[in-house]
């Protein structure tokens, strides 16, 4: 996934309404009307949220006549997860190295205390 695509995906999911839509679509595909039900916004506003998610590759709408089903594209989330996981692993390794250094310092201090 390119940086631009990843940026669009993160930006699309920065909005709490869009994250909620993604959460609901993770359970089942839905029509736009079904997705709009719990929100206090116009159907047009829901369409705008879906357009952002669709442009980021997070959701897709089936071709054909209305009502069209909206579907979560889990592959976009997989790409985000890979990106996050890479940096999480790097951070964990950094902390493991720090833990080793601190353990060595503690052992050195304990040895010095023992020899006094």
Phi, psi and omega per residue, in radians:
X1 nan 2.270 -3.121
X2 -1.266 2.817 3.126
X3 -1.041 -0.693 -3.139
X4 -1.107 -0.734 3.124
X5 -1.144 -0.758 3.116
X6 -1.086 -0.721 3.108
X7 -1.088 -0.744 3.115
X8 -1.113 -0.670 -3.130
X9 -1.160 -0.841 3.111
X10 -1.085 -0.735 3.136
X11 -1.107 -0.712 3.130
X12 -1.091 -0.651 -3.089
X13 -1.529 0.026 3.100
X14 -1.237 -0.399 -3.118
X15 -1.503 2.258 -3.106
X16 -1.094 -0.572 3.107
X17 -1.153 -0.754 3.138
X18 -1.174 -0.635 3.067
X19 -1.120 -0.662 3.107
X20 -1.136 -0.729 3.101
X21 -1.050 -0.778 3.120
X22 -1.069 -0.750 3.104
X23 -1.041 -0.744 3.132
X24 -1.189 -0.666 3.119
X25 -1.260 -0.322 3.093
X26 -1.225 -0.357 3.123
X27 -1.533 -0.734 -3.108
X28 -2.893 2.608 3.006
X29 -1.092 2.730 -3.111
X30 -2.656 2.796 3.018
X31 -1.434 2.883 3.103
X32 -1.060 -0.723 3.125
X33 -1.069 -0.723 3.101
X34 -1.115 -0.706 3.131
X35 -1.168 -0.567 -3.089
X36 -1.330 -0.371 -3.006
X37 -0.850 -0.869 -3.028
X38 -1.388 -0.102 -3.028
X39 -1.714 2.549 3.070
X40 -1.659 1.121 3.113
X41 -2.586 2.873 -3.130
X42 -1.237 2.783 3.074
X43 -1.068 -0.618 3.107
X44 -1.085 -0.672 3.110
X45 -1.137 -0.673 3.092
X46 -1.128 -0.731 3.087
X47 -1.033 -0.669 3.115
X48 -1.119 -0.748 3.093
X49 -1.070 -0.752 -3.140
X50 -1.149 -0.622 3.118
X51 -1.110 -0.720 3.104
X52 -1.096 -0.799 3.127
X53 -1.112 -0.679 -3.129
X54 -1.200 -0.738 3.126
X55 -1.121 -0.502 3.098
X56 -1.466 -0.100 3.128
X57 1.417 0.246 -3.095
X58 -1.462 -0.567 3.095
X59 -2.307 2.840 3.022
X60 -2.434 2.727 3.077
X61 -2.024 2.369 -3.112
X62 -1.167 2.527 3.089
X63 -1.274 2.792 3.063
X64 2.069 -3.014 -3.082
X65 -1.238 2.859 3.097
X66 -1.231 2.665 -0.141
X67 -1.391 2.334 3.128
X68 -1.597 2.462 3.140
X69 -1.440 2.468 3.052
X70 -1.768 2.354 -3.053
X71 -2.244 2.438 3.044
X72 -1.292 2.333 3.067
X73 -1.760 1.602 -3.033
X74 -1.074 -0.402 -3.131
X75 -1.071 -0.576 3.087
X76 -1.129 -0.688 3.108
X77 -1.222 -0.610 3.082
X78 -1.059 -0.732 3.124
X79 -1.120 -0.708 3.080
X80 -1.096 -0.755 -3.125
X81 -1.067 -0.737 3.109
X82 -1.072 -0.745 3.133
X83 -1.111 -0.818 3.131
X84 -1.120 -0.762 -3.095
X85 -1.070 -0.696 3.129
X86 -1.019 -0.806 -3.113
X87 -1.324 -0.521 3.065
X88 -1.124 -0.776 3.113
X89 -1.069 -0.729 3.110
X90 -1.089 -0.753 3.126
X91 -1.138 -0.723 3.119
X92 -1.098 -0.697 3.111
X93 -1.125 -0.707 3.092
X94 -1.049 -0.753 3.125
X95 -1.191 -0.619 3.079
X96 -1.116 -0.714 3.092
X97 -1.103 -0.741 3.107
X98 -1.091 -0.742 3.101
X99 -1.044 -0.705 3.122
X100 -1.132 -0.754 3.123
X101 -1.096 -0.779 3.140
X102 -1.127 -0.674 3.105
X103 -1.129 -0.725 3.103
X104 -1.091 -0.749 3.106
X105 -1.098 -0.733 3.133
X106 -1.101 -0.768 3.122
X107 -1.095 -0.716 3.117
X108 -1.105 -0.775 3.115
X109 -1.090 -0.735 3.142
X110 -1.138 -0.694 3.111
X111 -1.132 -0.727 3.118
X112 -1.136 -0.691 3.103
X113 -1.125 -0.683 -3.106
X114 -1.192 -0.560 -3.087
X115 -1.540 -0.039 -3.139
X116 -1.443 nan nan
